[in-house]
């Protein structure tokens, strides 16, 4: 188990065992973390006295949720044959809220135009990998091995944008 600042916590748990004919392990874990970032940009136009200057403030708050599972089983069928199974799965369920403020300023830095953009981001990743292994041992140190592997990955990212133009706080323009 672990915990930290800002808002970080999680843990892992596992078990393993060995007998005369088999070995087995399983473990899994969870991680939660928050992050934030801010950015500021100021672009000034020096050559043209009537050109506008631009200021942008950007803040993004994120929550990261990660989970994983890992397991394996090896079994000796007899002295010459062995079979094994393994699976590894993971999921990431991340969210972010982002606010961007845009300002157009004249040369005296008076606000001419302003707009805000709010973005809600959801990112979901799922992965699954599985293996089946077989080994047959012949005499004189020779062997035959076979392996079947399955892999699956799915990623979905959704973004919802809201724009607020000028000083109008009414209905935003929504995009998906």
Secondary structure, DSSP 8 states (H G I E B T S, - for coil): -EEETTTEEEEEEEEEEE-SSEEEEEEEEEEEEEEEEEEEEEE---S-TT--EEEEEEEEEEEEEEEEEEEEEEEESSSSEEEEEEEEEEEEEEEEEEEEEEEEE-TT--EEEEEEEEEEEEEEEEEEEEEEEEEEE-STT-EEEEEEEEEEEEEEEEEEEEEEETT--SS-EEE-
